[in-house]
Structures are given as structure tokens and as C-alpha cells.
Amino acid sequence: MAAAPRAFVLRHTRLRPVPGLEQIRLHLADEVLPLWHAVQLETDDPDAALPYWAFAWAGGLAIARHLAAHPEAVAGRRVFDLASGSGLCAIAALRAGASVATASDIDGLAVAAIGLNARANARRVTVVRRDVLDDEPPSADVILAGDCWYDGRLAARVMPWLRRARERGIDVLVGDPGRRYLPTDELVELARYEVRTTTELEDLEQKQARVFAVGPGA
Ligand SMILES: C[S@@+](CC[C@H](N)C(=O)[O-])C[C@H]1O[C@@H](n2cnc3c(N)ncnc32)[C@H](O)[C@@H]1O
């Protein structure tokens, strides 16, 4: 992990327990806009992505809660966390007994945050900084996709990729709080969780988020 992104993450976040999942600690921020501005200055890029990695998103929180309640979904299995952000789902999978966890994200600061968060939870997460959606699905037993349906262009690419993974026998768990682009007709609902987030990100501090499987016929 490069030192500068890691130092940036440490400077702008505080290590603290995840609401509702107190055994997991993440480097999290309180406010999104000042941090986004700091990212724009740090990267010298006015179009820099939002600092997704500094928050635990409702979809990821639902998956993490689900894995705590149903460790058998990942225990002893190889897990791939798509669009990992903070690394929350990968860390939750390892806590539930996954044999290995790989996290992917396109944001270099997310890569730094995932490394720091994995270390803070004494877990080993392999991190891939690449847009894997143009690749074939990975060698994994389970793919976790937390909160990937907030953007139409991303959503349009995620579902076909997850469907291909499912066709190859990979289990797919989706976590989502009802984002606009989620194609619920293609998914099988497994559970609902009340998750605590922040009004920095959502309209309410408490959201209902659902966990779905991508069904065999999706
Ligand atoms: C809303 S956050 C969700 C993070 C995490 N899964 C969670 O639920 O807390 C979405 C993440 O997707 C990442 N992302 C966007 N496009 C991506 C792509 N094509 N491949 C991998 N990650 C991507 C963003 O950088 C961001 O970290």
C-alpha cells in the first residue's frame, strides 16, 4: 500500500466500531462534503469520486449483518467483495469464517482504506484495484455486492456480470437499501435488516436494507 493514500485516510477518519456490528472497526468519517473537498485537493482532480470508502453503506451493512447471522453462507469459502469501499463486506466474510477474501475497488483511496481496515480487524484481505466488470467473473465461491445500484451506468454493468458469475455456479449476495437502479425482479430476497447509517449519506439515520441472492434463473 502506498504511504500517501494511507496517510490521507488516517488523517481524515477515525477508527471506530460499525453501528450494529460493534465487533468490526473501520476508519470512518463524519462528514462527506469537507472530505470530498479534501480528496479533490489531494488528488488535484475536481472530478474526484466521492469518498465512498470513508462510510459503511446501507447495502454493505445489510450483507455484514447477514453474514454474522448466517456464517454458513461463506464459512470455508473463497469470497470476492465487489466495489468494496471500506472493505466492510470482505472483513465481515472473514469474521464469518471465509477461507480467503478478495476486495475490489477502482478508487486508490478505497484500496488504502481497505488495507487499513483489514489490519485494524486483524484480517488479511487481498485488494484488487481494477474495474473487474470487464473481466470474466473471478475464481471465487461467493461474490458480495453491497450498495452497487446508486448509479445507472454502474448498475447496468453490475447485473450482467453477477448473472454470468451465477451461471458459473458462484453464489451471489446483494445488499441494497432500495436504490433506484436495483432490478429487484431479478433477485430473490433472503432477509431484511434495520441498519444505522448517517444523514450525511441517506435521508434517514435508520434504513431498511435487504439482502438478496441472484437466483439461478436470473
Ligand atoms: C456506495 S459504495 C459501497 C461500498 C461498500 N460495498 C459498502 O456497501 O459499504 C460503492 C463503491 O463502488 C466502487 N466502484 C464504483 N465503480 C466500480 C467498479 N466498476 N468496480 C469496482 N468498484 C467500483 C466505488 O469506488 C465505491 O467504493
The ligand as a Tripos MOL2 file, in Angstrom:
@<TRIPOS>MOLECULE
LIG
   27    29     1     0     0
SMALL
NO_CHARGES

@<TRIPOS>ATOM
      1 C1        -21.6760    3.0130   -2.3400 C.3       1 LIG1
      2 S1        -20.0390    2.3530   -2.2390 S.3       1 LIG1
      3 C2        -20.3350    0.7630   -1.4960 C.3       1 LIG1
      4 C3        -19.1360    0.2850   -0.7110 C.3       1 LIG1
      5 C4        -19.3570   -0.9970    0.0900 C.3       1 LIG1
      6 N1        -19.6690   -2.1160   -0.7730 N.3       1 LIG1
      7 C5        -20.4300   -0.8000    1.1400 C.2       1 LIG1
      8 O1        -21.5640   -1.2870    0.9380 O.co2     1 LIG1
      9 O2        -20.1580   -0.1400    2.1640 O.co2     1 LIG1
     10 C6        -19.6990    1.9060   -3.9400 C.3       1 LIG1
     11 C7        -18.2190    1.5630   -4.2300 C.3       1 LIG1
     12 O3        -18.1310    1.0910   -5.5730 O.3       1 LIG1
     13 C8        -16.8810    1.4590   -6.0950 C.3       1 LIG1
     14 N2        -16.9630    1.2920   -7.5530 N.ar      1 LIG1
     15 C9        -17.6080    2.0710   -8.4530 C.ar      1 LIG1
     16 N3        -17.4680    1.5570   -9.6990 N.ar      1 LIG1
     17 C10       -16.7460    0.4050   -9.5670 C.ar      1 LIG1
     18 C11       -16.2780   -0.5980  -10.4660 C.ar      1 LIG1
     19 N4        -16.5290   -0.5160  -11.7720 N.pl3     1 LIG1
     20 N5        -15.5510   -1.6300   -9.9780 N.ar      1 LIG1
     21 C12       -15.2980   -1.7190   -8.6560 C.ar      1 LIG1
     22 N6        -15.7050   -0.8060   -7.7420 N.ar      1 LIG1
     23 C13       -16.4190    0.2430   -8.1950 C.ar      1 LIG1
     24 C14       -16.7260    2.8790   -5.5890 C.3       1 LIG1
     25 O4        -15.3890    3.3190   -5.6690 O.3       1 LIG1
     26 C15       -17.2520    2.7160   -4.1550 C.3       1 LIG1
     27 O5        -16.1980    2.4240   -3.2670 O.3       1 LIG1
@<TRIPOS>BOND
     1     1     2 1
     2     2     3 1
     3     2    10 1
     4     3     4 1
     5     4     5 1
     6     5     6 1
     7     5     7 1
     8     7     8 2
     9     7     9 1
    10    10    11 1
    11    11    12 1
    12    11    26 1
    13    12    13 1
    14    13    14 1
    15    13    24 1
    16    14    15 ar
    17    14    23 ar
    18    15    16 ar
    19    16    17 ar
    20    17    18 ar
    21    17    23 ar
    22    18    19 1
    23    18    20 ar
    24    20    21 ar
    25    21    22 ar
    26    22    23 ar
    27    24    25 1
    28    24    26 1
    29    26    27 1
@<TRIPOS>SUBSTRUCTURE
     1 LIG1         1 GROUP 0 **** ****
